[in-house]
């Protein structure tokens, strides 16, 4: 057999950088056989074996770079010549497909769209899923700490003031609350805090409101008690808030609102973050509310309880209407339906939707 013909010399034109200064010099690089010979202005001539020459992978729009021992380098815009050298030496083979994809605008645009879609899906579905997982995994000891830290912030910041309800009224509501939690509450440690929600120096007034903290603390304002026309309506609220506790909705909502930074709490039990958690409660729970699924789940629990106890969900429906209209004389018929488009765009269920759902529960009960 005859030996294969040697490859013809390959000459590249570019610039040389010695790796010690930022100065570049016009140069040529000749590849002949197993040698690479660099000739740069100023009379410099240096020779290396091809095994000593490194070839950096191509980047679209950037000059090709060949690196030499000692940190010096040769840069050239002759991509075709460097690609031919890569093929001759068998270098960077695995990057050929990547390079071809990068060179196609349609493929690059498609990749950008794909990344954007992935980012949206992660925010829309991934973060909520992680928040749910973290909420379910958070130890009870951490929930108790969250409740304590949150209440200290709310009361210290004068969001809440001592209740002005009579002792007899408070005692009656506490009895009703214990009755609800005994039936629905699971093994959480519950307590009801009755508070005035219209402190003079509060950052914003809570007004008629009730909310549940993750560990089982339920806060109800005097203003909500005053808005109710019967204890049955408040019993419906108690059952609804217990649903948020057993479903860990408050914890999930706050984790999701804070993003990924606090998900480590569920894994590590790091109580140092409890203060950060507490600071997020007013905005996350009191202003942003819960997701559609969380509200519906809690309404289902409250609706079933009201149907068992009183045979109707109307007490909660009417109180929801008064909360929506701020009119103590309103009932469920005074809440107007929103448009279909508005309903689809809302991340939280509208009052009309909730009332309709509770009414359907009553109409469809067995």
N, C-alpha and C positions, 0 to 999 in steps of 0.2 A: 504494500500500500504506500502511496505517496503522502507526505506530510501536507496538512492543509495549508493553503496560502496564508501568509501573515496578513493581519488587518492593516489597511492603509493608515498612515499617520492621520491623526485628528488634531486640528488646530482651533483653539477657542480664543476669542478676543474679549478682554474685559479689564478689570482693575485688580490690583494686588494690595492687600493690607497686611502689614507685618505683625499685627497683634499687640504692638507696644505703643503705637501712636495712632491718631485718628486720620493720619494722612493716607490718601490712596494714590497709587501710581498706575498709569496705563501699562498693560501687560498682555502677554499672550501665554497660553499654556498649550504645549505640544505633547500629545500622547502618541508614543511610538513603541510598539512592542509592550514590554512590561515597565516602561519608564514614563514619567511625567516630568517634562522640562519646562520650568517657568522662566520667562525672560521679561523683566520689567525695566521701565525707563531708569536711567542712571547707571546702566551697565550691569544690573543684577541678573545673575543666572543661577538657578538652583535646580537640582534634580532629586526626585524621589521615586521610589518604586510605587506602582499602583496600589499595592497592599497598604501603603502608608497614607494614601489619599482617601479622605472621607467625603461622601457626597450627601449633602443634606436633602431630605425629601422636598419635592416641589411644592410651592405655595403660589396659587394663581396671582399674577400681577407683581410678583417679587422676583428679583434676579436670582439665578441659581448660584449656589454656594458650594465650593470645594474647599475642604479644610486640610491643612498640613500639620505635621508635627511642630510643636512649639507654639501653636495658637495662631499662626498666620493663615490667610485665606485668600481665595481667588473668587471673584464674583463676575458673572457674565450674564448677558441678556440672551445668549444663544441657547435657548431651551432645547432646540432640536438636537444640537450637538451633544449636550449633556445627557439627554435622553438616550441617544445612540451609545454613549459611553456606558450608561447604566445597563443598557441591554447587553453590551459586550461583556460587562463584568458580572452580570446577574445581580445587580444591586437594586434595592427598593422595589422588588417585583410585586410584593403584596399591596403596594400603594397605587398601582396602576389604575385599578378600578375606582378607587377613591378620587384620584386625579381626574379621571374622565367625568365622574359625577359632578365634581366641583366646577368643571369647565362648562357645564350646561346650565344656562340660566333657568330653564324650566325646572330642572331637577333641584337647583339651589332654592328657587322660590317654593317648590313643593316641600322641601325640608323645613323652610321657615314656617310655612303654614302648619306642617305636622307638629313642629315644636310648640307653636302657639296653641294648637288644639290640645296637645298634651298638657300644657300649663293650665289652660282653662279647665280641662277635665280634672286635673289634680286639685284645683281650688274648689271646683263645684262639687266633686265627689270624694276626692282623696282626703282633703282636710276634714270634712264632716265625718268620714269613716274613721279617721284617726282620732278625732275628738270623741266619738262614741266609744271607741275602744279604750281610750284613756279614762273616760268618765266611768266606765264599768270596772276598770282595774284599780281606780284610786282607793286606797285603804280607808276604812271608816275613821281611823285616827286623824287622817288628813282632812276628811270632811268636817270633823268637829273643829279642827283648827281654822278651817276656812270660815265656818259660821262665826266663830268668836272674833276673828280678825275683821270680818265684814261688818259685824254689828258695832265693833269699836269705831270703825271708820264712819259708819252711818250716824251713830249717835254723837261721836266726837265732832263730826262735821255739821251737826245740827240738822241733818235731814229729818231726824225723828225726835220727837219730844214725848214726855210722859203722857199717857192717855188721860183725857178728861172725862171719860165715861165713869158712871157711878160704879161703886164696888159691886153692887148687885148685878148690874148689867154685864160687867166683866166676868163675874162668876158664872153667869148663865152661858155666856159664849164659850168659856173654858170647858164647861160640861159638854156642850154640843161638839166642841173640837175633839175632846177625848173620845166621845162616842164614834165620831167619824174615823179617827186614827185607829181605834181598836178594831174596827171592821176592815179598813183598807190599808193601813199603814205599814204592814210587814214588820220587820224587826228594827226599823229606824227608831231613834230616840227623838220623839217629837216634843215641841213646846210652842205655844201660841203667845206671841208678843203683840199686845194691843198698844198702838202708839198714835200720837197726834202727828199727822203728815203735813202740817202747815206751819212749820217753824219760821219765825220772822227772819232769821239770818241764814236760812238754808240756801244752798246754791240754786235749787229749784224746788218747787212745792210738789210733794207726792200726791196730795189731794186724795180722792177716793181710790184706794189701791190696796192690793194684797200681793205678796210675793213669797216664794219659798226659797230658802237657802239649801245648799246641798245636803247638810247633815240632818235636816228635819226641822229646822226653825222656820216657822211661818209667821210673817209680819202682816197684820191687818190694821189699816188706819181708821181712826174715829170717823173720818169723812166717808169711808165706804160703809161703815155701820149705819151712819145717818142716812145714807142713800137707800139702804134696804128698807123694804116695807114689811118684811117678816123675817124671822130667824131661818125659815126654810131657804130663803135666798142666800143667806150667809153660809148655811150648811152646804149648799151647792158649791160655793167658793172654797170652803174647806176641803171638800172632796176633790175639786179641781187641783188645788195646790198640793194635796197629798199625791196626786198623780204625777206632778212634776218631780216630787222627791223620789218616789219609787222608780220612776223612769230615768232618774238622774239627768233630767233635762237642763236644769240650771247649770250643772257642771259642764255638760256638753256644749251648751250655748256659750259659756264664758271661755272654755278652751278654744272653741272655734273662733270667737271674736278676738282672742289674743293671738291666734295663730299657733305656730309650732313651738314657740319659745317655752310654753308651760306644759307641753305634753310630757316632758321629762319628769314632771312632778308625779305623774301616775306610775312611772317606772321606778323612780328612785325614792319616792316618799319624801322629797326634799321640802321641809317645811319653811325654809328660808323664803321661798317664793310666795308664801301665803299672803304677805303684805301686798305684793304685786297683784295677786288674784283679787284681794279685797278692793283694791283701787279700781278694778275693772268692773265691779258689780253694778254701780249706779248707771253707767252708760250702757252696759250690755243687757242687764235684766230689765231695768226700769224704763229705759228708752227704746231699746231695740226689740225687746220681747223674744218670743220663742219662734221656732220654725213651724210650718204648717203641720208637719207630722207630730211634733211635740204637743201642740195645742189640741189637735184632734184626739190624740191618745188620752190626754188628761180630760178633755170633754167627754170622751167615751166612759171613762171611769166615773166621773161625776154624774153623768146621765144615768148610768146603770144603778148607781146608788140612790139617786132621787126616785127612780122608777120603783125600786124595791121598797123604799121608805114611804113615799107619798103617792106613787102611781102616776107621776107626771114630772116632766123636766121643765115645766113652765117657770118655777121660781128662778132658776138660773137664766132662762131666756129673758125674762123681764129685767133682771138686774144687769145683764149684759147690755140691754137696750138703754137703760138709764146711764150706764157708764159711757156709752157712745154719745148720747144726746145731752148729757149733763142736766137732765130734767127728771126730778123725782116723781113726776106724774106720768112719765112715759112707760110704755110697755113694748112687747116684742113687735107690735104692728107699726111702731113709729120709726123703725130703722129701714132706710131705703136700700134697695139692692144696688150694688155697683155694676158697672158694665163688665161684660165678659172679658174684654181686653185688660181692664184694670185688675180683675181677679187673677188672670194669668200672670201678670207682671209682679204681683205682690209676693214677697217671700213669706209673709205671715198671713194667716187667714183673716179675712175681714169679719166684722161683727155679724153682718147679715148672713154670711156663710156659716158661722158658728151657730147662730140661732136656727137656721134652716136644718143643720145637721142634728141638733138636739130635738127639734120637732119631728124629724123623720125617725129618730130613735123611738120616740113615743108612739108614732103612728105604726111602726113596723114591729113593735114588741109582740112576742108570742103570747 
